Structures are given as C-alpha cells and as structure tokens.
Amino acid sequence: MLHIDWEKGLDSEILPEKYADAHSLSVHTGRIIDIFKQTYMSRWLIDEDCFWSSWWHHISCNHIVDMLGLIKNNIRFAIKDMIILGLCMALYVLNEIWFKAATTSLKWFFTGYYNDLLASPLLISYSNILLIIFLKKPYFNFIGLSIFILLAGVYWEYVTPLYKTSTPDPYDILMYYLGFIVYWIVRTTLRA
C-alpha cells in the first residue's frame, strides 16, 4: 500500500523509487489527486498494483468523479426521472401480473395498449438519466421529444415486424404519443 498524507506532503521513504518526487507522482496520477485534494481528504490509501498498473483506471476514476459532481447539478431532474421510471416499471409489472388477468370491460386496453402507454415515459426518463450521467445534461424539448417518440413508434410498429413476429398497429403509435404527453405534463408540473 502507498500512503499519501496531504498535510505532511509526500514522504519519499514510503514512495517507490520511480515516484519519489512530487512532479513524477503528479504526472502519473493526473487529475485524480487534485480532485481528491479538493474534496478535503487529508489521507488516502492507494493499492499501488491496482492504481499504477494501467492508464485506463486513471481515466475511469476521473470520469466517475466528474460524473458524480455533474449529476449533483442535475440531481432534482434525475430524481424526478428516476421516480417516473420506477413508477412505470411498477405499473408494467402490475399490468403483467394483475391487470391483464382481470376480467373487466377494460381487458382489451390492458392487453393491447397499456404497455404502449407506459413505453414513452419509461424510454424518455431512462434516456434522460443516461444523458445526465454521460453528457451531464438532460434533454427536455417538446418538439424534439415529440419527433423522437413518433420515430420510435413508427420503427417499433412498421420496421420491427420485418425481422420479428409482431403486428403493426397505428393505434400503438397513438398510445406512445399519449404516453409522451402524460410524461410531459407530469414533468412540467413537477418542474415548478
């Protein structure tokens, strides 16, 4: 184990020979040390074999730390989309287990269209969570999302049957768009 004490500085006795000076250590670690200094950590233990062995570890650590910092800026947006995502998943499971099995006058809706209604909010909320994580910014534009959902619906209904057994249904595209409208209304009311 390599021990770095930020208050006392670098101790050349505990550093390997090739990392004996601060400049060499800084070159090999890049921004990771600076990031952890900024978070007011006074001590940090590094497993030397794991840490120094590969440059990709350095890049992935930087990416993770940057990602967490930037998610913090969009945390409210991400939390709301996580709630919508979780709710859609729960409603999907309820539909598969209970709603479809119920013998009511709405069985046709739960069997044929309910999951399509949930598809757009699920897709958009999941996509926005990924955009916040990797691009640091969600996408929340009515026209852009409308086009995205309509193109996805056309693909699912008319291209997918070319390589998978399914039946095209134009009402499914309507349900995808209605699901998007519900998502938009919920997100704009939660935004306030």
C-alpha positions as CSV (number, residue, x, y, z in Angstrom):
1,M,0.0,0.0,0.0
2,L,1.1,3.5,-0.8
3,H,0.2,6.1,1.8
4,I,-0.1,9.8,0.8
5,D,-0.6,12.3,3.6
6,W,-1.7,15.7,2.2
7,E,-1.0,17.6,5.4
8,K,2.7,16.5,5.7
9,G,3.4,16.2,2.0
10,L,4.9,13.3,0.1
11,D,7.2,11.1,2.0
12,S,9.9,9.7,-0.3
13,E,10.6,6.8,2.1
14,I,7.2,5.3,1.5
15,L,7.0,6.0,-2.2
16,P,8.5,3.6,-4.7
17,E,11.8,4.8,-6.3
18,K,10.2,5.9,-9.6
19,Y,7.6,8.1,-7.8
20,A,10.0,9.7,-5.3
21,D,9.3,13.3,-6.3
22,A,6.0,15.2,-6.4
23,H,6.3,16.0,-10.1
24,S,6.7,12.4,-11.2
25,L,3.7,11.4,-9.0
26,S,1.6,14.2,-10.4
27,V,2.4,13.2,-14.0
28,H,1.3,9.6,-13.3
29,T,-1.8,10.3,-11.5
30,G,-3.1,13.4,-13.4
31,R,-6.2,15.0,-12.0
32,I,-7.2,12.3,-9.6
33,I,-5.0,13.7,-6.8
34,D,-6.2,17.2,-7.4
35,I,-9.9,16.1,-7.3
36,F,-9.4,14.3,-4.0
37,K,-7.5,17.3,-2.6
38,Q,-10.4,19.5,-3.4
39,T,-12.8,17.2,-1.5
40,Y,-10.7,17.9,1.6
41,M,-9.5,14.4,2.1
42,S,-6.4,14.5,4.3
43,R,-5.4,10.9,3.9
44,W,-5.8,8.4,1.0
45,L,-4.7,4.8,0.7
46,I,-3.9,3.6,-2.8
47,D,-3.3,0.0,-3.7
48,E,-0.2,0.5,-5.8
49,D,-0.5,-2.5,-8.0
50,C,-4.1,-1.7,-9.0
51,F,-3.6,2.1,-9.3
52,W,-0.4,2.4,-11.2
53,S,-0.8,-0.6,-13.4
54,S,-3.0,0.8,-16.1
55,W,-3.8,4.2,-17.6
56,W,-7.5,3.3,-18.2
57,H,-8.0,3.2,-14.4
58,H,-6.9,6.8,-14.2
59,I,-9.3,7.8,-16.9
60,S,-12.2,5.9,-15.4
61,C,-11.6,7.3,-12.0
62,N,-11.6,10.8,-13.4
63,H,-14.8,10.1,-15.3
64,I,-16.6,8.7,-12.3
65,V,-15.6,11.7,-10.1
66,D,-16.6,14.2,-12.8
67,M,-19.8,12.3,-13.4
68,L,-20.8,12.4,-9.7
69,G,-20.1,16.1,-9.5
70,L,-22.1,17.0,-12.5
71,I,-25.0,14.7,-11.5
72,K,-25.2,16.8,-8.4
73,N,-26.1,19.8,-10.5
74,N,-29.0,18.0,-12.2
75,I,-30.0,15.9,-9.2
76,R,-33.5,17.1,-9.0
77,F,-34.2,16.4,-12.7
78,A,-32.6,12.9,-12.3
79,I,-34.6,12.1,-9.2
80,K,-37.8,13.0,-10.8
81,D,-37.0,10.9,-13.8
82,M,-36.0,8.0,-11.5
83,I,-39.3,8.3,-9.8
84,I,-41.1,8.2,-13.2
85,L,-39.0,5.3,-14.4
86,G,-39.7,3.3,-11.2
87,L,-43.4,4.1,-11.3
88,C,-43.6,3.0,-15.0
89,M,-41.8,-0.2,-14.2
90,A,-44.1,-0.9,-11.2
91,L,-47.2,-0.3,-13.4
92,Y,-45.8,-2.6,-16.1
93,V,-45.3,-5.4,-13.6
94,L,-48.8,-4.8,-12.2
95,N,-50.2,-5.0,-15.7
96,E,-48.4,-8.2,-16.5
97,I,-49.4,-9.9,-13.2
98,W,-52.8,-8.5,-12.3
99,F,-54.5,-6.0,-14.8
100,K,-54.3,-8.4,-17.8
101,A,-55.6,-11.3,-15.8
102,A,-58.6,-9.3,-14.5
103,T,-61.8,-10.0,-16.4
104,T,-63.2,-6.5,-16.8
105,S,-64.5,-4.4,-19.6
106,L,-61.1,-2.8,-19.9
107,K,-59.2,-6.0,-20.5
108,W,-58.7,-5.1,-24.2
109,F,-57.0,-1.9,-23.1
110,F,-54.6,-3.6,-20.6
111,T,-53.8,-6.4,-23.0
112,G,-53.3,-4.3,-26.1
113,Y,-52.4,-0.7,-25.3
114,Y,-51.4,-0.1,-21.6
115,N,-47.8,-1.2,-22.0
116,D,-47.6,1.1,-25.1
117,L,-48.8,3.9,-23.0
118,L,-46.0,3.3,-20.5
119,A,-43.3,2.9,-23.1
120,S,-42.7,6.6,-23.8
121,P,-42.4,7.8,-20.2
122,L,-40.1,4.8,-19.5
123,L,-38.0,5.4,-22.5
124,I,-37.6,9.2,-22.0
125,S,-37.0,9.0,-18.3
126,Y,-34.4,6.3,-18.7
127,S,-32.7,8.2,-21.6
128,N,-32.6,11.4,-19.6
129,I,-31.0,9.6,-16.7
130,L,-28.3,8.3,-19.1
131,L,-27.9,11.7,-20.6
132,I,-27.4,13.3,-17.2
133,I,-24.8,10.6,-16.3
134,F,-22.8,10.7,-19.5
135,L,-23.5,14.0,-21.2
136,K,-24.1,16.0,-18.0
137,K,-27.4,17.4,-19.3
138,P,-31.0,16.1,-19.8
139,Y,-32.9,16.7,-22.9
140,F,-36.3,18.5,-22.3
141,N,-37.6,19.9,-25.6
142,F,-41.2,19.3,-26.6
143,I,-40.7,19.3,-30.3
144,G,-37.5,17.2,-30.2
145,L,-39.0,14.6,-27.9
146,S,-42.2,14.5,-29.9
147,I,-40.3,13.7,-33.1
148,F,-38.2,11.1,-31.2
149,I,-41.3,9.3,-29.9
150,L,-43.0,9.4,-33.2
151,L,-40.0,8.0,-35.0
152,A,-39.5,5.3,-32.3
153,G,-43.2,4.4,-32.7
154,V,-43.0,4.1,-36.5
155,Y,-39.9,2.0,-36.1
156,W,-41.5,-0.3,-33.5
157,E,-44.7,-0.7,-35.5
158,Y,-43.5,-0.8,-39.1
159,V,-39.9,-1.8,-39.1
160,T,-39.8,-4.3,-36.3
161,P,-42.4,-6.6,-38.0
162,L,-39.8,-7.1,-40.8
163,Y,-37.5,-9.0,-38.5
164,K,-39.6,-10.1,-35.6
165,T,-43.1,-11.6,-35.4
166,S,-45.4,-8.7,-34.5
167,T,-48.4,-7.0,-35.9
168,P,-48.3,-3.3,-36.9
169,D,-51.0,-1.2,-35.2
170,P,-51.3,2.5,-35.8
171,Y,-53.2,2.9,-32.5
172,D,-50.0,1.8,-30.8
173,I,-48.3,4.9,-32.2
174,L,-51.1,7.0,-30.7
175,M,-50.6,5.3,-27.3
176,Y,-46.8,6.1,-27.5
177,Y,-47.6,9.7,-28.1
178,L,-50.3,9.9,-25.4
179,G,-47.7,8.4,-23.0
180,F,-45.3,11.1,-24.0
181,I,-48.0,13.8,-23.4
182,V,-48.6,12.3,-19.9
183,Y,-44.8,12.3,-19.3
184,W,-44.6,16.0,-20.5
185,I,-47.5,17.1,-18.3
186,V,-46.1,15.3,-15.2
187,R,-42.6,16.7,-15.8
188,T,-43.7,20.3,-16.4
189,T,-45.9,20.2,-13.2
190,L,-43.1,18.7,-11.2
191,R,-40.6,21.2,-12.6
192,A,-42.4,24.1,-10.8
